[in-house]
Amino acid sequence: MSANENTIEHLTRERMGANGAIHYERSGQGEPLLLLHGIGSSLRIWDPVLPMLTSHYDVIAVDLPGHGDSPILNDDTPPDAAGFARALARFMDELGIETAHLAGNSLGGWTALELAKLGRARSVIALSPAGLWRGRAPLYDIVLFRVSRWLARTLLPVAPTVLASPIGRTLFLAHLIGRPWSLPQNAALEAVRTFVRAPGFEPTFRATTRESFADSRQIGAPVTVAWGGRDRVLLPRLARFHDELPPQTRWLTLPGCGHVPTYDAPSLVAHTILSGTHPAWASDGAARSTSASRQR
């Protein structure tokens, strides 16, 4: 077990179960910070960065509807980013939270932007956010996810054996993680099982691939968009358009990171979140933004 895993294991964390349709885990003190994962994933992706966030914020990691331990929404709320944002707004109301810092990965980043449009964000940090394509999702991404899910479902019975080796972890997760061979075996197995078993994957995938993020005029909060330097899912010329983002958006690059960067560089991801939420990190964030702009 790595030092990072030991930290997570001993972190004092309140497991709250379901609140309405939303399952979440809450820990830390300070202003509220919501953590939102991507499609086919769960709140477990945030485990590597939690110790670096809970000393600053009241961290609430959620399972999106139909993912992890959250059931599919049983009302007429659509299973897309805007629908999830409305569900999360109700969830925040139940917790007595008017606004929060929002950090999301992939679909979670898109959902954070939609939640900001509802006026519920103090800041937004979107890590490789989905939805920044033109019109519908690129065919490349549709095929990539279809093939990846077929492969994961087909090989799930032998996944524990395959994922025991660095080569096996690379085979399963190279499209998501920048350094999949270094991912702990238990984390890799959790990711694959969650991806295959998410009951909300299909309706969410169908809904989100037909749409794109638009109309950010309502967003007044500071926004940070950070892309993994090894992101093989959302490619620069297909899914990284910033036309619809608000003018106050910082645009960063996370060197060496994949589409899901939390295991590749936990400290860098934590710093990116902190610099997007706290004024004390603003000047450093601006320097990183300038560097990232030069790399585009």
C-alpha positions as CSV (number, residue, x, y, z in Angstrom):
1,M,0.0,0.0,0.0
2,S,1.4,3.4,-1.0
3,A,1.8,6.3,1.4
4,N,-1.0,8.1,-0.4
5,E,-3.4,5.2,0.2
6,N,-2.4,5.1,3.9
7,T,-3.3,8.8,4.1
8,I,-6.7,8.1,2.6
9,E,-7.2,5.1,4.9
10,H,-6.7,7.1,8.0
11,L,-8.5,10.2,6.9
12,T,-11.4,11.0,9.3
13,R,-14.3,11.1,6.9
14,E,-18.1,11.1,7.5
15,R,-19.9,8.7,5.2
16,M,-23.4,10.0,4.9
17,G,-25.0,7.5,2.6
18,A,-27.8,8.8,0.4
19,N,-29.3,12.3,0.6
20,G,-32.3,12.1,-1.7
21,A,-30.9,10.5,-4.8
22,I,-27.3,11.6,-4.2
23,H,-24.8,9.5,-2.4
24,Y,-21.8,11.4,-0.9
25,E,-18.9,11.5,1.4
26,R,-18.0,14.6,3.5
27,S,-14.9,15.5,5.3
28,G,-12.8,18.6,6.3
29,Q,-13.6,22.1,7.5
30,G,-14.1,25.4,5.8
31,E,-16.0,26.7,2.8
32,P,-17.9,23.9,0.9
33,L,-16.2,22.3,-2.0
34,L,-18.1,19.8,-4.2
35,L,-16.2,17.2,-6.1
36,L,-17.9,15.8,-9.3
37,H,-16.6,12.8,-11.3
38,G,-17.0,11.9,-14.9
39,I,-19.3,9.4,-16.8
40,G,-18.9,5.8,-15.8
41,S,-16.9,6.8,-12.7
42,S,-17.5,7.5,-9.0
43,L,-16.4,9.7,-6.2
44,R,-13.4,7.3,-5.6
45,I,-11.4,9.1,-8.3
46,W,-10.9,11.9,-5.7
47,D,-9.2,9.7,-3.1
48,P,-5.6,10.7,-4.0
49,V,-6.3,14.4,-3.6
50,L,-8.6,14.5,-0.6
51,P,-5.9,14.9,2.1
52,M,-4.7,18.0,0.4
53,L,-8.1,19.5,0.2
54,T,-9.8,18.7,3.5
55,S,-7.4,20.9,5.5
56,H,-8.8,23.9,3.6
57,Y,-12.4,23.1,2.8
58,D,-15.5,21.2,3.8
59,V,-15.2,18.7,1.0
60,I,-18.3,16.9,-0.4
61,A,-17.5,14.2,-2.9
62,V,-20.6,13.0,-4.7
63,D,-21.7,10.1,-6.9
64,L,-23.6,11.5,-9.8
65,P,-27.1,10.0,-10.4
66,G,-26.8,6.5,-11.9
67,H,-23.1,6.2,-10.9
68,G,-21.3,4.7,-7.9
69,D,-23.8,4.3,-5.1
70,S,-26.3,6.9,-6.4
71,P,-29.4,5.5,-8.1
72,I,-30.8,6.7,-11.4
73,L,-33.0,9.8,-10.9
74,N,-36.6,8.6,-10.6
75,D,-38.3,11.8,-11.8
76,D,-38.3,13.6,-15.2
77,T,-34.9,15.2,-14.7
78,P,-32.9,14.4,-17.9
79,P,-29.7,12.4,-17.3
80,D,-27.4,15.1,-18.8
81,A,-25.1,17.8,-17.4
82,A,-27.9,20.4,-17.0
83,G,-30.2,17.8,-15.4
84,F,-27.5,16.7,-13.0
85,A,-26.9,20.3,-12.1
86,R,-30.5,20.8,-11.2
87,A,-30.4,17.6,-9.1
88,L,-27.2,18.9,-7.3
89,A,-28.8,22.2,-6.7
90,R,-31.6,20.4,-4.8
91,F,-29.0,18.4,-3.0
92,M,-27.2,21.6,-1.9
93,D,-30.5,23.0,-0.7
94,E,-31.0,19.9,1.5
95,L,-27.6,20.4,3.0
96,G,-28.3,24.1,3.6
97,I,-25.6,25.2,1.1
98,E,-26.4,28.2,-1.1
99,T,-23.1,28.3,-3.0
100,A,-20.0,26.2,-3.1
101,H,-16.6,25.8,-4.9
102,L,-17.1,23.3,-7.6
103,A,-14.4,21.0,-9.0
104,G,-15.3,18.4,-11.6
105,N,-13.7,16.0,-14.1
106,S,-15.0,15.3,-17.6
107,L,-18.8,15.2,-17.3
108,G,-18.3,16.5,-13.7
109,G,-16.6,19.5,-15.1
110,W,-19.4,20.2,-17.5
111,T,-21.9,19.7,-14.7
112,A,-20.0,22.2,-12.5
113,L,-20.3,24.8,-15.3
114,E,-24.1,24.1,-15.6
115,L,-24.4,24.4,-11.8
116,A,-22.5,27.7,-12.0
117,K,-25.1,28.9,-14.6
118,L,-27.7,28.4,-11.8
119,G,-25.8,30.8,-9.6
120,R,-24.6,28.1,-7.2
121,A,-20.8,28.4,-7.7
122,R,-18.2,30.4,-5.7
123,S,-15.6,29.1,-8.2
124,V,-15.4,26.4,-10.9
125,I,-12.4,24.2,-11.6
126,A,-13.1,21.9,-14.6
127,L,-10.5,19.2,-15.2
128,S,-10.8,18.1,-18.8
129,P,-14.4,19.1,-19.0
130,A,-16.7,17.4,-21.5
131,G,-19.1,19.4,-23.6
132,L,-16.7,21.9,-25.1
133,W,-17.2,20.4,-28.6
134,R,-19.2,21.9,-31.4
135,G,-22.8,20.6,-31.6
136,R,-22.6,16.9,-30.8
137,A,-19.7,14.9,-29.3
138,P,-17.0,13.9,-31.8
139,L,-17.4,10.5,-33.4
140,Y,-13.9,9.7,-32.1
141,D,-15.1,10.0,-28.5
142,I,-18.3,8.0,-29.1
143,V,-16.3,5.1,-30.6
144,L,-13.6,5.3,-27.9
145,F,-16.1,4.9,-25.1
146,R,-18.1,2.2,-26.9
147,V,-15.0,0.1,-27.5
148,S,-13.6,0.8,-24.1
149,R,-16.9,-0.3,-22.4
150,W,-17.2,-3.4,-24.6
151,L,-13.6,-4.3,-23.7
152,A,-14.1,-3.8,-20.0
153,R,-17.4,-5.8,-19.9
154,T,-15.8,-8.6,-21.9
155,L,-12.8,-8.9,-19.8
156,L,-14.4,-8.1,-16.4
157,P,-14.3,-11.8,-15.2
158,V,-10.5,-11.8,-15.6
159,A,-10.0,-8.2,-14.6
160,P,-8.3,-9.0,-11.2
161,T,-5.7,-11.1,-12.9
162,V,-5.2,-8.8,-15.9
163,L,-5.0,-5.7,-13.7
164,A,-2.3,-7.3,-11.5
165,S,0.3,-6.4,-14.1
166,P,1.4,-2.9,-15.4
167,I,0.7,-4.1,-19.0
168,G,-2.9,-5.1,-18.1
169,R,-3.6,-1.8,-16.4
170,T,-2.2,0.0,-19.4
171,L,-4.5,-2.1,-21.7
172,F,-7.6,-1.2,-19.7
173,L,-6.9,2.4,-18.7
174,A,-4.4,4.1,-21.2
175,H,-7.2,6.2,-22.6
176,L,-8.0,7.7,-19.2
177,I,-4.8,7.7,-17.1
178,G,-1.6,9.3,-18.2
179,R,0.5,6.7,-16.4
180,P,-1.9,3.7,-16.1
181,W,1.0,1.3,-15.3
182,S,1.6,3.1,-12.0
183,L,-2.0,3.0,-10.9
184,P,-2.5,0.8,-7.8
185,Q,-4.2,-2.5,-8.7
186,N,-7.1,-2.0,-6.3
187,A,-7.8,1.5,-7.7
188,A,-7.6,0.1,-11.3
189,L,-10.1,-2.7,-10.5
190,E,-12.4,-0.3,-8.8
191,A,-12.4,2.0,-11.8
192,V,-13.1,-0.8,-14.3
193,R,-15.9,-2.4,-12.2
194,T,-17.5,1.0,-11.7
195,F,-17.3,1.8,-15.4
196,V,-19.0,-1.5,-16.3
197,R,-21.7,-1.5,-13.6
198,A,-22.8,2.1,-13.6
199,P,-26.6,1.8,-14.2
200,G,-26.9,5.3,-15.5
201,F,-24.1,5.0,-18.1
202,E,-26.2,4.3,-21.2
203,P,-28.9,7.0,-20.7
204,T,-26.3,9.6,-19.7
205,F,-24.0,8.7,-22.6
206,R,-26.9,9.0,-25.1
207,A,-28.0,12.3,-23.6
208,T,-24.7,14.0,-23.3
209,T,-23.2,13.0,-26.7
210,R,-26.1,14.8,-28.4
211,E,-25.4,18.1,-26.6
212,S,-22.7,20.6,-25.8
213,F,-22.1,23.3,-23.2
214,A,-23.5,26.7,-24.2
215,D,-24.4,30.1,-23.0
216,S,-22.2,30.9,-20.1
217,R,-23.3,34.5,-19.7
218,Q,-24.9,33.8,-16.4
219,I,-21.6,32.7,-14.8
220,G,-20.0,35.3,-12.7
221,A,-17.7,33.1,-10.6
222,P,-14.1,32.6,-11.5
223,V,-13.6,29.6,-13.8
224,T,-10.5,27.4,-14.3
225,V,-10.3,24.8,-17.1
226,A,-7.3,22.5,-16.9
227,W,-6.4,19.8,-19.5
228,G,-4.2,16.8,-19.0
229,G,-1.1,17.0,-21.2
230,R,-1.7,13.3,-22.0
231,D,-5.5,13.5,-22.4
232,R,-6.3,11.0,-25.1
233,V,-10.1,11.4,-24.7
234,L,-10.9,15.0,-25.5
235,L,-8.5,16.1,-28.2
236,P,-7.5,19.7,-28.8
237,R,-9.0,20.1,-32.3
238,L,-12.2,18.2,-31.5
239,A,-13.4,19.0,-28.0
240,R,-11.5,21.9,-26.5
241,F,-13.3,25.0,-27.9
242,H,-13.7,27.9,-25.4
243,D,-16.2,30.0,-27.3
244,E,-18.9,29.4,-24.8
245,L,-16.8,29.8,-21.7
246,P,-17.0,33.1,-19.7
247,P,-14.3,35.7,-20.3
248,Q,-12.8,35.2,-16.8
249,T,-11.8,31.6,-17.6
250,R,-8.2,30.5,-16.9
251,W,-7.0,27.8,-19.4
252,L,-4.3,25.5,-18.0
253,T,-2.3,22.4,-18.9
254,L,-1.5,19.6,-16.4
255,P,1.8,18.1,-17.7
256,G,2.0,14.3,-17.7
257,C,-1.7,13.9,-16.8
258,G,-4.4,11.9,-18.6
259,H,-8.1,12.6,-18.9
260,V,-8.6,11.6,-15.3
261,P,-5.6,13.4,-13.7
262,T,-6.1,12.7,-10.0
263,Y,-3.9,9.6,-9.9
264,D,-1.2,10.9,-12.2
265,A,-0.4,14.0,-10.2
266,P,-2.4,14.4,-7.0
267,S,-0.4,17.4,-5.7
268,L,-0.7,19.2,-9.0
269,V,-4.4,18.6,-9.2
270,A,-4.9,19.7,-5.6
271,H,-2.9,22.8,-6.3
272,T,-4.9,23.5,-9.4
273,I,-8.1,23.3,-7.4
274,L,-6.8,25.4,-4.5
275,S,-5.5,28.1,-6.9
276,G,-8.9,28.3,-8.5
277,T,-10.7,28.7,-5.3
278,H,-8.5,30.7,-2.9
279,P,-7.3,34.2,-3.5
280,A,-3.9,33.4,-1.9
281,W,-3.0,31.2,-4.9
282,A,-4.3,33.7,-7.5
283,S,-0.9,35.1,-8.7
284,D,0.6,31.6,-9.0
285,G,-2.5,30.5,-11.0
286,A,-2.1,33.4,-13.3
287,A,1.5,32.4,-14.0
288,R,0.4,28.9,-14.8
289,S,-2.3,30.2,-17.1
290,T,0.2,32.2,-19.1
291,S,2.5,29.2,-19.4
292,A,-0.4,27.0,-20.5
293,S,-1.5,29.6,-23.1
294,R,1.9,29.4,-24.7
295,Q,1.6,25.6,-25.0
296,R,-1.7,25.7,-27.0
